[in-house]
């Protein structure tokens, strides 16, 4: 199972949005600034490379967990 870059970005955006909405100390300007920062980070070549590294790590971990469960249940 691999997580697409768009899905990872969406999960991060939703998480940040919920966190900022619940924390009353954040203002609209700060929310916009953080959102733009994450958009620009993912839109740059370095950000895209970092996202690919995280995506590979999650994919490897998911495959390992799946293999372990299959070997234990099939054993």
N, C-alpha and C positions, 0 to 999 in steps of 0.2 A: 504494500500500500504506500503510495506516495502522496504527499500533500502538495498541491499546486502552489505556486507563488501567490496567486490571487487569493487562495483560501487562507494562507498564512497571514497575508496582509489584512484580510477581512477579520480574522480572529483577533489579531493585535489591535485593530481599530475599534472593534466592538468592546474588547476588554478595557482599553483606555477610555473609551466613551463612558462606559458604565462606572469606572472608577472616578472619572472627573465629574460625572453627574452627581454621584453620591457624596463627594467631598465638596462642601459648600465654600471652601476657600478658593476654588478655581473660578476664574472669570471667563467670559466668552473669548476675550482676546488670547488668553493663555491656551484655551482649547484649540483655537484656530492656529496659533503658532506651533503647538505640538503636532497637530494634524499635518500641517504643511511640512514640518521637519521630517515626519515619517514618510510622507509622499516623496519628498526629494531624496531621502536616504535610499528608498527602494528604487527610485528612478535612475540613480547613478550606477555606473558599471561596478563600483566597489560595493555598493549596497546590494546589487543583484547577485554578486558573487557571494556575499555573506548569506543572503537568503538561500542560495543554492546549497551552501555548506550545511545550513541548519536543516534544510529539506532532506538532504542525504542522511544526516544523523537521525532524524525522525524515522525515515524510511528503513534504515538499518536496524534501529531499535525495535520497530514494529515487526520486521521480518524475523528477528531473533526471538522475540516473545512468541510469535506465532509458531515458529519451529519448535520451541521448547514445549509449548502446550500440546502440539501435535505429537511430539515424541513421548511425552508423559502419558497422554491419553491413549496412545496407540501401543504402549509398552506392555 
